[in-house]
């Protein structure tokens, strides 16, 4: 017998103004740097088109089902007056354990914001550098571009991330902070929704202009006719079998692991963001179509725009050797070289880094709202106080990332333990919470209430059984890969590397802070529950 808490339905304190607005807001949270840099880099790394099989498998069995789960949990909690994940988790289980675990759904987006806003500032800086001609270095030699990136980010020594380029990096980060917190202070509809309704179309317009220019390059180097648009697209999308056979390439477990991680990061699943955003929709709003539309919009930006711009452009000018490397190498070293060699490259490069900046801004903005909801809903802070408190916390975190800039150790540690490890943990918890609180029958009823699009009932069995099994298998494979790694072993680094230990310690300190805030919220939540007249029905 399970206890199901039934409450008198209450409207959330805030609502999205339009369905189109919430779809664009959720798309904005999902469309980011991963669409235009991380996804093309992974597809090129793992034998081209072979990567798309585990990618779309993860989308169908993990990404989309979990998106529906988070939309449904969020709307269910919002209809009962809760907008924060800890509050919604506690309402679903009537116990403190889930609420404390819900603090992880606040920690994840806040810590990701701390380093994401730094990368956002890099995009803004590079857009300005290209627009003003400071990145027209007049050479195809990679060294000057590498040196500029290392100087701009402070890769060579701790502390230079703040002092680099005459303090320009720190000034740009502060500017991004002002933009983010200025918008979040304006609230849900006047801030987030209004910004996303023009930022997302502007982002897509910039991407389409850049795409048209890339697809009309033909063969820019007459001495190397093999480097043309078609060969660039083929390198990105055709399964390459010269090194590995097609089925041998599919047997790469690491590829399946990274494909699932890309889907998580791309759709903002496991971040705690969708639950918070969905809590502001009305009780009978169609979440089936909204979730599907926002996910499809993100996939369009990722596959049809990001997949057709980044790698083909790099391949046309530099060949296969110029496509490899990390996300930062591709985005901030290789692509500036390409734009410097491209006719009209100054305009195209400015537009490209401008769209990266807009994509990063819509994503970083969404990372702040879950914590704002907790601060308003739990301790009862006003929005002004909540914005100030969160601004201080995240500014300290971003300063930490910029100070420990040597080899980007703090950024990399935050990204692994929060942007990968904790996202898997949170996603698994939400799927099991869904099964415990709802089950197949009640879950189907909750997801499809108000739906104009028919959702087959078998999708619920995918959510109930297939998705958690897939998640566990991927997570176990992920841990096994880490334990066996001889290089870049995260557990070894945690035991021996001081900056890594300090970074993990900082994460734990922020988590403890949010745990204390959740603890302070219990009395307020209990008082509100008594006021609303809870009825507990035993089924």
C-alpha positions as CSV (number, residue, x, y, z in Angstrom):
1,X,0.0,0.0,0.0
2,X,1.4,3.4,-0.9
3,X,0.4,6.7,0.4
4,X,-0.6,9.2,-2.2
5,X,-0.9,12.8,-1.0
6,X,-3.8,14.7,-2.5
7,X,-4.1,18.4,-2.1
8,X,-6.5,21.1,-2.9
9,X,-5.3,22.3,-6.3
10,X,-3.7,25.8,-6.2
11,X,-2.5,27.9,-9.0
12,X,1.3,28.6,-9.0
13,X,2.4,32.0,-7.9
14,X,3.5,32.7,-11.5
15,X,2.5,31.4,-14.9
16,X,4.0,31.6,-18.3
17,X,2.2,34.1,-20.4
18,X,1.9,31.8,-23.5
19,X,2.6,28.2,-24.5
20,X,5.0,29.5,-27.2
21,X,6.9,31.4,-24.5
22,X,7.5,28.4,-22.3
23,X,8.5,26.3,-25.3
24,X,11.1,28.9,-26.3
25,X,12.2,29.2,-22.7
26,X,12.8,25.4,-22.4
27,X,14.4,25.4,-25.9
28,X,16.6,28.3,-24.6
29,X,17.7,26.2,-21.6
30,X,18.6,23.3,-23.9
31,X,20.1,25.1,-26.9
32,X,23.7,26.0,-25.9
33,X,27.3,25.5,-26.6
34,X,26.8,21.7,-26.7
35,X,24.7,22.1,-29.8
36,X,27.2,23.9,-31.9
37,X,30.5,22.6,-30.5
38,X,30.2,19.5,-28.4
39,X,27.8,17.5,-30.6
40,X,29.7,18.1,-33.9
41,X,33.0,17.3,-32.1
42,X,31.6,14.0,-30.8
43,X,30.1,13.0,-34.1
44,X,33.4,13.7,-35.9
45,X,35.3,11.8,-33.2
46,X,33.3,8.6,-33.3
47,X,33.4,7.6,-37.0
48,X,30.9,10.2,-38.3
49,X,27.4,8.8,-38.9
50,X,28.0,5.8,-36.7
51,X,27.6,8.1,-33.7
52,X,24.0,8.9,-34.7
53,X,22.8,5.4,-33.8
54,X,23.6,5.6,-30.1
55,X,22.7,9.3,-30.1
56,X,19.1,8.8,-31.4
57,X,18.7,5.6,-29.3
58,X,19.5,7.7,-26.2
59,X,17.2,10.4,-27.4
60,X,14.2,8.0,-27.8
61,X,14.8,5.8,-24.7
62,X,16.2,8.4,-22.3
63,X,16.0,12.0,-23.4
64,X,12.3,12.3,-24.5
65,X,10.8,10.0,-21.9
66,X,12.7,11.7,-19.1
67,X,11.6,15.1,-20.5
68,X,8.0,14.0,-20.2
69,X,8.6,12.8,-16.7
70,X,10.1,16.1,-15.6
71,X,7.4,18.1,-17.3
72,X,4.7,16.1,-15.6
73,X,6.4,16.2,-12.1
74,X,6.9,19.9,-12.5
75,X,3.3,20.6,-13.5
76,X,1.9,18.4,-10.8
77,X,3.9,20.2,-8.1
78,X,3.2,23.7,-9.6
79,X,-0.5,23.0,-9.5
80,X,-0.2,22.5,-5.8
81,X,1.9,25.6,-5.2
82,X,5.4,24.3,-5.4
83,X,8.0,25.5,-7.8
84,X,11.3,24.2,-6.4
85,X,12.5,20.6,-6.8
86,X,13.0,20.1,-3.0
87,X,9.4,21.2,-2.3
88,X,8.0,19.1,-5.1
89,X,9.9,16.0,-4.1
90,X,8.8,16.4,-0.5
91,X,5.2,16.9,-1.6
92,X,5.4,13.7,-3.6
93,X,6.9,11.5,-0.8
94,X,5.8,13.4,2.4
95,X,9.3,12.7,3.7
96,X,12.5,14.8,4.3
97,X,14.9,12.5,2.5
98,X,13.6,13.2,-1.0
99,X,13.5,17.0,-0.2
100,X,17.2,16.9,0.8
101,X,17.9,14.9,-2.3
102,X,16.1,17.6,-4.2
103,X,18.8,20.1,-3.2
104,X,20.9,18.2,-5.8
105,X,18.4,19.6,-8.4
106,X,19.4,23.1,-7.2
107,X,23.1,22.4,-6.9
108,X,23.5,21.0,-10.4
109,X,22.3,24.1,-12.4
110,X,23.9,26.5,-10.0
111,X,27.4,24.9,-10.1
112,X,27.1,24.5,-13.9
113,X,26.3,28.2,-14.1
114,X,29.5,29.0,-12.2
115,X,31.7,27.8,-15.0
116,X,29.2,28.1,-17.9
117,X,29.1,31.9,-17.5
118,X,32.9,32.0,-17.8
119,X,32.7,30.2,-21.2
120,X,29.8,32.5,-22.1
121,X,32.1,35.5,-21.5
122,X,34.7,33.9,-23.8
123,X,32.1,33.7,-26.6
124,X,31.3,37.4,-26.1
125,X,35.0,38.3,-26.0
126,X,35.7,36.4,-29.2
127,X,32.7,37.9,-31.0
128,X,34.1,41.3,-30.1
129,X,37.7,40.4,-31.1
130,X,36.6,39.1,-34.5
131,X,34.3,42.1,-35.1
132,X,37.2,44.5,-34.3
133,X,39.8,42.6,-36.3
134,X,41.9,41.5,-33.4
135,X,41.6,37.9,-34.4
136,X,42.6,38.5,-38.0
137,X,46.1,37.2,-37.3
138,X,46.9,36.8,-41.0
139,X,48.3,33.3,-40.8
140,X,47.1,29.6,-41.0
141,X,49.7,28.8,-38.3
142,X,47.9,27.4,-35.3
143,X,50.4,28.7,-32.7
144,X,49.2,32.4,-32.5
145,X,45.6,31.2,-32.0
146,X,46.7,28.8,-29.3
147,X,48.7,31.5,-27.5
148,X,45.8,33.9,-27.7
149,X,43.4,31.4,-26.2
150,X,45.9,30.4,-23.4
151,X,46.5,34.1,-22.6
152,X,42.8,34.9,-22.6
153,X,41.8,32.0,-20.4
154,X,44.8,31.9,-18.1
155,X,45.7,28.3,-18.9
156,X,49.4,28.7,-17.9
157,X,49.1,29.7,-14.3
158,X,46.5,29.9,-11.5
159,X,45.1,33.4,-11.1
160,X,45.7,34.4,-14.7
161,X,42.1,33.6,-15.5
162,X,41.2,36.8,-13.7
163,X,44.1,38.9,-14.7
164,X,44.5,37.7,-18.4
165,X,44.4,40.2,-21.2
166,X,44.5,43.2,-18.9
167,X,41.6,42.0,-16.9
168,X,39.3,41.7,-20.0
169,X,38.2,38.2,-19.1
170,X,37.0,39.3,-15.6
171,X,35.2,42.4,-17.0
172,X,33.4,40.2,-19.6
173,X,32.3,37.7,-16.9
174,X,31.0,40.6,-14.7
175,X,29.1,41.9,-17.8
176,X,27.5,38.5,-18.3
177,X,26.6,38.4,-14.6
178,X,24.8,41.7,-14.9
179,X,22.9,40.5,-18.0
180,X,21.9,37.2,-16.4
181,X,20.9,38.6,-13.0
182,X,19.2,41.7,-14.5
183,X,17.0,39.4,-16.6
184,X,16.3,36.9,-13.7
185,X,15.4,39.8,-11.4
186,X,12.7,40.9,-13.8
187,X,10.9,37.6,-13.2
188,X,9.4,34.8,-15.2
189,X,7.4,36.5,-17.9
190,X,9.1,39.9,-18.1
191,X,12.6,38.5,-17.8
192,X,13.1,34.9,-19.0
193,X,10.1,34.6,-21.3
194,X,10.4,38.0,-23.0
195,X,14.1,37.6,-23.5
196,X,13.8,34.0,-25.0
197,X,11.0,35.1,-27.4
198,X,13.4,37.3,-29.3
199,X,16.8,35.7,-28.4
200,X,15.9,32.2,-29.8
201,X,14.7,33.5,-33.2
202,X,17.8,35.8,-33.4
203,X,20.0,32.8,-32.5
204,X,18.4,30.7,-35.3
205,X,18.7,33.5,-37.8
206,X,22.4,33.9,-37.1
207,X,22.9,30.2,-37.4
208,X,21.1,30.1,-40.8
209,X,23.2,32.9,-42.1
210,X,26.4,31.2,-41.1
211,X,25.1,27.9,-42.5
212,X,24.3,29.4,-45.9
213,X,27.8,30.8,-46.0
214,X,29.5,27.5,-45.1
215,X,27.4,25.6,-47.7
216,X,28.3,28.0,-50.4
217,X,32.1,27.8,-49.9
218,X,32.5,25.1,-52.6
219,X,36.2,24.5,-52.9
220,X,38.1,27.4,-51.4
221,X,41.6,25.9,-51.9
222,X,42.2,25.1,-55.6
223,X,45.4,23.2,-54.7
224,X,43.4,20.8,-52.6
225,X,40.2,20.0,-54.6
226,X,39.3,17.2,-52.2
227,X,38.5,19.7,-49.5
228,X,35.1,20.8,-50.6
229,X,31.6,21.2,-49.1
230,X,30.5,17.7,-50.0
231,X,33.6,16.1,-48.5
232,X,33.1,18.2,-45.4
233,X,29.5,17.1,-45.0
234,X,30.6,13.5,-45.7
235,X,33.2,13.6,-43.0
236,X,30.6,14.7,-40.6
237,X,27.8,12.4,-41.5
238,X,29.0,9.3,-43.4
239,X,30.1,6.3,-41.3
240,X,33.9,6.1,-41.8
241,X,34.9,2.4,-42.1
242,X,38.6,2.9,-43.2
243,X,39.8,2.5,-39.6
244,X,37.0,0.4,-38.1
245,X,34.2,-1.6,-39.6
246,X,30.7,-0.2,-39.1
247,X,29.7,-2.8,-36.5
248,X,33.1,-2.7,-34.8
249,X,32.6,1.1,-34.4
250,X,29.1,0.4,-32.9
251,X,30.7,-1.9,-30.3
252,X,32.5,1.1,-28.7
253,X,31.0,1.4,-25.2
254,X,32.6,4.8,-24.7
255,X,30.7,6.1,-27.7
256,X,27.3,5.0,-26.3
257,X,28.3,6.5,-23.0
258,X,29.1,9.9,-24.5
259,X,26.0,9.8,-26.7
260,X,23.8,9.4,-23.6
261,X,25.7,12.2,-21.9
262,X,25.2,14.5,-24.9
263,X,21.5,13.9,-24.9
264,X,21.3,14.7,-21.2
265,X,23.3,17.9,-21.5
266,X,21.6,18.9,-24.7
267,X,18.0,18.5,-23.6
268,X,18.7,19.8,-20.0
269,X,17.4,16.5,-18.6
270,X,18.6,15.8,-15.1
271,X,19.4,19.5,-14.4
272,X,16.3,20.3,-12.3
273,X,15.5,23.1,-14.8
274,X,12.6,21.5,-16.7
275,X,10.8,20.6,-13.4
276,X,11.1,24.2,-12.3
277,X,10.0,25.6,-15.6
278,X,7.1,23.1,-15.9
279,X,5.9,24.1,-12.4
280,X,4.7,27.4,-13.9
281,X,2.5,26.0,-16.6
282,X,-1.3,25.7,-15.9
283,X,-2.8,22.5,-14.5
284,X,-4.4,21.4,-17.8
285,X,-1.8,22.7,-20.2
286,X,-0.6,20.2,-22.9
287,X,2.8,19.1,-21.7
288,X,3.1,16.2,-24.2
289,X,3.2,18.5,-27.2
290,X,5.2,21.2,-25.4
291,X,7.9,18.7,-24.3
292,X,8.0,17.2,-27.8
293,X,8.2,20.6,-29.5
294,X,10.9,22.0,-27.3
295,X,12.9,18.7,-27.7
296,X,12.4,18.8,-31.5
297,X,13.5,22.4,-31.6
298,X,16.7,21.6,-29.7
299,X,17.4,18.7,-32.1
300,X,17.0,20.9,-35.1
301,X,19.5,23.4,-33.7
302,X,21.9,20.6,-32.8
303,X,21.7,18.2,-35.8
304,X,20.5,20.5,-38.6
305,X,22.4,23.6,-37.7
306,X,25.4,22.7,-35.4
307,X,26.0,19.5,-37.3
308,X,26.1,21.3,-40.7
309,X,28.3,24.3,-39.7
310,X,31.2,23.5,-37.3
311,X,32.9,20.4,-38.6
312,X,32.3,20.9,-42.3
313,X,33.7,24.4,-42.1
314,X,36.8,23.2,-40.3
315,X,37.3,20.3,-42.7
316,X,37.0,22.4,-45.8
317,X,39.9,24.7,-44.8
318,X,42.1,22.4,-42.6
319,X,41.2,18.8,-43.6
320,X,40.6,15.9,-41.2
321,X,43.6,16.9,-39.0
322,X,42.1,20.2,-38.2
323,X,38.8,18.8,-36.9
324,X,40.0,16.9,-33.9
325,X,40.6,18.1,-30.4
326,X,38.6,19.2,-27.4
327,X,35.5,21.4,-27.5
328,X,37.6,24.4,-26.6
329,X,40.2,23.6,-29.3
330,X,37.5,23.3,-32.0
331,X,35.6,26.4,-30.9
332,X,38.3,28.8,-29.8
333,X,41.3,27.8,-31.8
334,X,40.3,26.0,-35.0
335,X,37.2,28.0,-35.9
336,X,38.9,31.4,-35.6
337,X,41.6,30.1,-38.0
338,X,38.8,29.1,-40.4
339,X,37.1,32.5,-40.2
340,X,40.4,34.2,-40.8
341,X,40.8,32.2,-44.0
342,X,37.2,32.5,-45.2
343,X,36.0,35.2,-47.6
344,X,33.7,37.4,-45.5
345,X,35.0,35.5,-42.5
346,X,35.0,38.6,-40.2
347,X,31.2,38.9,-40.6
348,X,30.6,35.2,-40.4
349,X,32.9,34.8,-37.4
350,X,31.2,37.6,-35.6
351,X,27.8,36.1,-36.2
352,X,28.9,32.7,-35.2
353,X,30.3,33.7,-31.8
354,X,27.3,36.0,-31.3
355,X,25.0,33.1,-31.7
356,X,27.2,31.1,-29.3
357,X,26.9,33.9,-26.8
358,X,23.1,34.1,-27.2
359,X,22.8,30.3,-26.9
360,X,25.0,30.3,-23.8
361,X,23.0,33.2,-22.3
362,X,19.6,31.6,-22.7
363,X,21.0,28.4,-21.1
364,X,22.8,30.2,-18.2
365,X,19.7,32.2,-17.5
366,X,17.7,29.0,-17.0
367,X,20.3,27.7,-14.5
368,X,19.4,30.4,-12.0
369,X,15.7,30.1,-11.8
370,X,15.6,26.7,-9.8
371,X,17.6,28.3,-7.0
372,X,15.6,31.5,-7.0
373,X,12.4,29.4,-6.7
374,X,13.9,27.6,-3.6
375,X,15.0,30.8,-2.0
376,X,11.5,32.4,-2.5
377,X,9.5,29.3,-1.7
378,X,11.5,27.9,1.3
379,X,13.0,30.6,3.5
380,X,10.5,33.1,2.0
381,X,12.9,35.6,0.6
382,X,11.8,38.4,-1.7
383,X,12.9,38.2,-5.2
384,X,15.4,41.0,-4.7
385,X,17.0,39.3,-1.7
386,X,17.0,35.9,-3.5
387,X,18.7,37.4,-6.5
388,X,21.3,39.1,-4.3
389,X,22.0,35.9,-2.3
390,X,22.3,33.7,-5.4
391,X,24.4,36.4,-7.1
392,X,26.9,36.4,-4.3
393,X,27.1,32.5,-4.2
394,X,27.6,32.2,-8.0
395,X,30.1,35.1,-8.2
396,X,32.3,33.4,-5.6
397,X,32.0,30.2,-7.6
398,X,32.9,31.8,-10.9
399,X,35.8,33.6,-9.2
400,X,37.0,30.2,-7.9
401,X,36.8,28.8,-11.5
402,X,38.8,31.7,-12.9
403,X,41.4,31.7,-10.1
404,X,42.2,27.9,-10.6
405,X,42.6,28.5,-14.3
406,X,45.8,26.5,-14.9
407,X,44.8,23.8,-17.4
408,X,41.2,24.7,-16.5
409,X,41.3,22.4,-13.5
410,X,38.4,23.9,-11.6
411,X,36.2,24.2,-14.7
412,X,37.0,20.6,-15.7
413,X,36.4,19.2,-12.2
414,X,33.0,21.1,-11.8
415,X,32.0,19.8,-15.3
416,X,32.8,16.2,-14.5
417,X,31.4,15.8,-11.0
418,X,28.3,18.0,-11.5
419,X,27.8,18.2,-15.3
420,X,28.2,14.4,-15.8
421,X,28.2,12.4,-12.5
422,X,25.5,14.3,-10.6
423,X,23.2,14.6,-13.7
424,X,23.1,10.8,-14.0
425,X,22.4,10.5,-10.3
426,X,19.6,13.0,-10.4
427,X,18.0,11.5,-13.6
428,X,18.0,8.0,-12.0
429,X,16.4,9.4,-8.8
430,X,13.7,11.2,-10.8
431,X,12.8,8.1,-12.8
432,X,12.5,6.0,-9.6
433,X,10.6,8.8,-7.8
434,X,8.2,8.9,-10.7
435,X,7.6,5.1,-10.5
436,X,7.1,5.3,-6.7
437,X,4.8,8.3,-6.7
438,X,2.7,7.6,-9.8
439,X,3.2,4.2,-11.5
440,X,2.1,3.4,-15.1
441,X,-1.7,4.2,-14.7
442,X,-1.5,7.4,-12.7
443,X,1.6,8.5,-14.6
444,X,-0.2,8.1,-18.0
445,X,-3.2,10.0,-16.6
446,X,-0.9,12.8,-15.3
447,X,1.2,13.2,-18.5
448,X,-1.8,13.1,-20.9
449,X,-4.2,15.4,-19.0
450,X,-5.0,18.2,-21.4
451,X,-2.9,16.7,-24.2
452,X,-4.0,17.4,-27.7
453,X,-1.4,14.9,-29.1
454,X,-2.1,11.2,-28.4
455,X,0.7,9.5,-26.4
456,X,0.8,5.7,-26.8
457,X,0.5,3.9,-23.5
458,X,3.6,1.8,-24.2
459,X,5.7,4.9,-23.7
460,X,4.8,4.6,-20.0
461,X,6.4,1.1,-19.9
462,X,9.5,2.6,-21.5
463,X,9.6,5.2,-18.7
464,X,8.9,2.7,-16.0
465,X,11.3,-0.1,-17.0
466,X,13.4,0.6,-20.1
467,X,14.7,4.1,-19.2
468,X,15.9,3.2,-15.6
469,X,17.5,0.0,-16.9
470,X,19.3,2.0,-19.6
471,X,20.3,4.6,-17.1
472,X,21.8,2.1,-14.7
473,X,23.7,0.3,-17.5
474,X,25.1,3.5,-18.8
475,X,26.1,4.7,-15.3
476,X,27.8,1.4,-14.4
477,X,29.7,1.5,-17.7
478,X,30.6,5.1,-16.9
479,X,32.0,4.1,-13.5
480,X,33.8,1.1,-14.9
481,X,35.4,3.2,-17.6
482,X,36.6,5.7,-15.0
483,X,38.0,3.0,-12.7
484,X,40.0,1.4,-15.5
485,X,41.3,4.6,-17.0
486,X,45.1,5.0,-16.7
487,X,44.9,8.6,-17.9
488,X,42.5,11.3,-16.8
489,X,41.3,9.0,-13.9
490,X,38.9,11.2,-11.9
491,X,39.2,9.1,-8.7
492,X,43.0,9.1,-8.8
493,X,43.0,12.9,-9.3
494,X,40.7,13.3,-6.4
495,X,43.1,11.5,-4.1
496,X,46.3,13.3,-5.2
497,X,45.6,16.6,-6.9
498,X,45.1,19.6,-4.5
499,X,43.2,21.9,-6.9
500,X,40.9,19.0,-7.7
501,X,40.3,18.4,-4.0
502,X,39.6,22.0,-3.4
503,X,37.1,22.1,-6.3
504,X,35.2,19.1,-5.0
505,X,35.3,20.6,-1.5
506,X,33.8,23.8,-2.9
507,X,31.0,21.8,-4.5
508,X,30.3,20.0,-1.2
509,X,30.2,23.3,0.7
510,X,27.6,24.7,-1.8
511,X,25.6,21.5,-1.5
512,X,25.6,21.8,2.3
513,X,24.4,25.4,2.0
514,X,21.4,24.3,-0.1
515,X,20.8,21.4,2.3
516,X,20.6,23.9,5.2
517,X,18.2,26.1,3.2
518,X,16.0,23.1,2.6
519,X,16.1,22.3,6.3
520,X,15.0,25.8,7.1
521,X,12.1,25.4,4.6
522,X,10.4,22.4,6.3
523,X,8.6,24.5,8.9
524,X,7.3,26.9,6.3
525,X,6.2,24.1,4.0
526,X,4.4,22.3,6.9
527,X,2.6,25.4,7.9
528,X,1.4,26.0,4.3
529,X,0.3,22.3,4.1
530,X,-1.8,22.6,7.2
531,X,-3.3,25.8,5.8
532,X,-4.2,24.1,2.6
533,X,-5.9,21.2,4.3
534,X,-4.0,18.1,3.2
535,X,-5.9,14.9,2.8
536,X,-3.9,11.6,2.9
537,X,-5.6,8.8,1.0
538,X,-4.2,5.3,1.5
539,X,-4.4,3.2,-1.7
